[in-house]
Amino acid sequence: MEKYYTISDFTSYLITKYEIEDNKNNFRAVRTKVVRTIEELEINLVKKEQAGLISQSDCLTIEYRITKYLLKRSSMSEARVEQYFKYIKEYREGQKAYRKYQDELESM
C-alpha cells in the first residue's frame, strides 16, 4: 500500500533533508515551488477532507525535479553537495545497468 503525504508535511521533510534554514520565508518558498511543480507535472492529488495528499512516488518525482533549487537554498557544504551528485550519478548508472540486464533476460 502506497503512503501519502500532505504538501506541508512533504515541504517540511524537504527542508529538513536539504538542511534549509527552517523559517517562514523558506517554508513558503519551498512550498510554492512544490505546488508549482505539481501543477506543471499535472499530478492528481488525492483529496482527503481539506488537504490534498501526494503519493510517495509523486513525492520522489517532485523532489527529483526541484533538487537543484533545494540545493541552492540549502546550507550544505560544497563537498557534501558534490558527494550527493556523485551518489545520484552512481544510482542512475546502476539503474541503467539493471534495465539493460532485464532487457537481455527478456530477449532470451
N, C-alpha and C positions, 0 to 999 in steps of 0.2 A: 504494500500500500504506500502510495506516494505521500510525502509530507507537504504541507502548505504553510506559507508564511505571509504575514501582513506586510505591507510596503514599509511601514515604520520599523517593524522588527528586522526586516531584511536590511534596511538602511543602517540601523544600529549595529548589526553584525558586520557590515562592510566597514563602518567607521572603526570598529574595534580591530578587525583583521588587518586593515591597512594602516593602522596606527595614526589615524587622523585625529587632530585635536577635537575632543568632544565638546562642542559648544553649539549654540542655537544657529548661528550662521552656517557653519559647516554641515550640520544636520539638514538644514533647509536646502542647501546647495546640492548635497548628495542625493537627497530625496527627490528633488526636482529632476536631476539627471536620470534617476531610476525611472521616474514616471514618464519622462520624455522617451526613454529607450523602450519602455513598454508600449507606448503609442507607436513609435517608429517600427517596432517589430510586429505590431498588431497582435500582441499577446492577449488572449482572453483571460480575464480574471475570474476566479470563482467567487461569487457573491455569497457572503455569509453575514447575515444581519446587515450592519452598516459598513463593514470592512471588506475590501477586495483582497482575495488571497492569491498568492502566486505559487505555482508548483515548484518543487525543488529543482526540476530540470530547467524550468524557465529562469529560476534564480541564477543557475550556473551560466546560462546563455547571456543573461543581462550582465553578470559580473565579468564575463569574458569581453563583452563589447565595451565596457567602461573602465577596464583595467588601467589603461594609460592615464585617464582622467583621475582615477583614485590615487595612483602613484604620484601624480603631480601635487595633489593635495596632502599627501602623506608626509610624515616626519621621519620616514625610514632613511637610513644612511644609503649612500650610493652603492656601496659594496653589497648591501642586503638587496637592493633593487636588482642589481646585476645577477645576484645569486637566484633571485626569483625568476628572472627571464631565462636564465640557464636551465632551471628546473622545468619551466614551461616548454622550452625547446626540446629538451630530452623526452618529456612526456609526449609531445606531438610526434617525435621520431619513433617512439615506442608504439604509439597507436598506428602509425603508418605501416610499420613492420608487421604488426599484428593483422591489419587488414590485408596486407599482401599475403601473409601466411594463410589466412582464411580463404582468400581467392584461390590460392594454389590447392588447398584441400577440396574446394568445391569443383575445381576443374578436373580432378582425378576421377 
